[in-house]
Amino acid sequence: MRKNLKLLVIMTLVTVMVTSTGCSALFKKNKPVQDPPKKVETPDTSVEEDNKVLEMLSKYFEEVYNEPFENYYQNVVTGNVPDKLKTFIAKRTLDEGTGNPEIGIHLPRVVEINGLSIVGYEIIKDSSNKAIIDSGFIGKTGENFLYFVKLNLRAKALENTLFDQFYVRNPENKMYDKIAGTAPTDDLYEFIKTQAKFDVEVTQQDGQYKIVTVKEANYKPELKNRIFKLNNEFLTRKPYLDENNDAEKKVLETETALIEGFFNNLTKLDKERMILFKSKWETGPAEFINFLELTEAFKVNEKDAMFIDQNYKKNFNYDAFPLQINMEKINSLNNMKIVEHPGYTSKKKWYMVSFDASLLQSNGMVGEEQTYYYDYFVTLKYANDTLYVESMKLNEYYKRTGTKSDAKDTKK
């Protein structure tokens, strides 16, 4: 009896425990599933974020270059960011760098390149009036994002000898000061095209992108070294005439057509005419012109092609004409290449010209053609609203034999 009672108690307890456990499991509430943390997109993970940075950088550089850089003189010397640019600059840079010339915000300055000293810039824009600024993400530097920026600029410049007449380097801050009481006239300036390159660090701040540093590529440490005008490694020359610009393409086509016509005219001067031509060339400019007109070698498209003044013997040296000693006649010019010279500016219309000439030699087999290669430096100029060939210089010529062993170097 006692056994049965004990067994009954045990079974009752087991039943209660099972029932209790089952109810607990049945009515237990599941814990809410938490959403994964939202991913923060950055320029290295999102095209959209990258575009935000590119847009910010374009606005920044347009703002920098929309006024003369001499207005930034004191900002460069003191390290104080111009008020209008502060909205683009990171708080940390402003808090820690303000008043320090090494703040790392490099502003436009005087630069010397190819014998010219640049005293002003403007950003080149495309046909839709959009600034031509090429920026690209390079990588991360800690928490910052590094961008490489290339700006196409039209630069206002003076030849170095002229620059020295109007500017002097300040012995204290090493900037270039205008000499009091002097100022260059507009006709002394010339314009070139350049590309400036910058390394820019960008950070995220309160949901926006801000500039931490913007430095000239390959910059030299210390302000006095960086602002020395021969420190120009961040700047390169660009061709002055852009074939993607309709107006400039038209200028290029007009100038190359004149040069091509000019050299084709010179094929009319055979050996006999060159003998007569030399005496006229030695006599004077009027006789020189008259003979070229008589041989129909003076005009291109019914317009005078050569600018002749008292310097004609220097600008059109007799020995620079294509027909040389022991040559009878030039039959044709082929493979003509007319390339804008790196020194081309708004005032200097300089070209490099090369071609092959098929010609007859005086001392060869009768009727046998030889091919000679010619390389020229040619300058053009406008006078009285007419475009002329101003000068030509024969750099070299040689017989095409597969080598340059027969080259004649005429450089002096």
Stockholm file with secondary structure:
# STOCKHOLM 1.0

chainA/1-412         MRKNLKLLVIMTLVTVMVTSTGCSALFKKNKPVQDPPKKVETPDTSVEEDNKVLEMLSKYFEEVYNEPFENYYQNVVTGNVPDKLKTFIAKRTLDEGTGNPEIGIHLPRVVEINGLSIVGYEIIKDSSNKAIIDSGFIGKTGENFLYFVKLNLRAKALENTLFDQFYVRNPENKMYDKIAGTAPTDDLYEFIKTQAKFDVEVTQQDGQYKIVTVKEANYKPELKNRIFKLNNEFLTRKPYLDENNDAEKKVLETETALIEGFFNNLTKLDKERMILFKSKWETGPAEFINFLELTEAFKVNEKDAMFIDQNYKKNFNYDAFPLQINMEKINSLNNMKIVEHPGYTSKKKWYMVSFDASLLQSNGMVGEEQTYYYDYFVTLKYANDTLYVESMKLNEYYKRTGTKSDAKDTKK
#=GR chainA/1-412 SS CHHHHHHHHHHHHHHHHHHHHHHHHHHCCCCCCCCCCCCCCCTTTCHHHHHHHHHHHHHHHHHHTTSCGGGGHHHHHHCCCCGGGGGGBCHHHHHHHTTCTTSSBCCCCCEEETTEEEEEEEECBCTTSCBCEEEEEEEEETTEEEEEEEEEEEEEEEEHHHHHHHEEECTTTCCEEECTTCCCCGGGCEEEEEEEEEEEEEEEETTEEEEEEEEETTCCSSHHHHTSTTCCTTEEEECSSCTTSHHHHHHHHHHHHHHHHHHHHHTTCCHHHHHHHHHHHHHCHHHHHHHHHHTTCSEETTEECBCCSTTHHHHTCGGGSSCCTTEEEEEEEEEEEEEECTTCCSSCEEEEEEEEEEEEETTSCTTCEEEEEEEEEEEEEEETTEEEEEEEEEEEEEECSSSSTTCEECCC
#=GC SS_cons         CHHHHHHHHHHHHHHHHHHHHHHHHHHCCCCCCCCCCCCCCCTTTCHHHHHHHHHHHHHHHHHHTTSCGGGGHHHHHHCCCCGGGGGGBCHHHHHHHTTCTTSSBCCCCCEEETTEEEEEEEECBCTTSCBCEEEEEEEEETTEEEEEEEEEEEEEEEEHHHHHHHEEECTTTCCEEECTTCCCCGGGCEEEEEEEEEEEEEEEETTEEEEEEEEETTCCSSHHHHTSTTCCTTEEEECSSCTTSHHHHHHHHHHHHHHHHHHHHHTTCCHHHHHHHHHHHHHCHHHHHHHHHHTTCSEETTEECBCCSTTHHHHTCGGGSSCCTTEEEEEEEEEEEEEECTTCCSSCEEEEEEEEEEEEETTSCTTCEEEEEEEEEEEEEEETTEEEEEEEEEEEEEECSSSSTTCEECCC
//
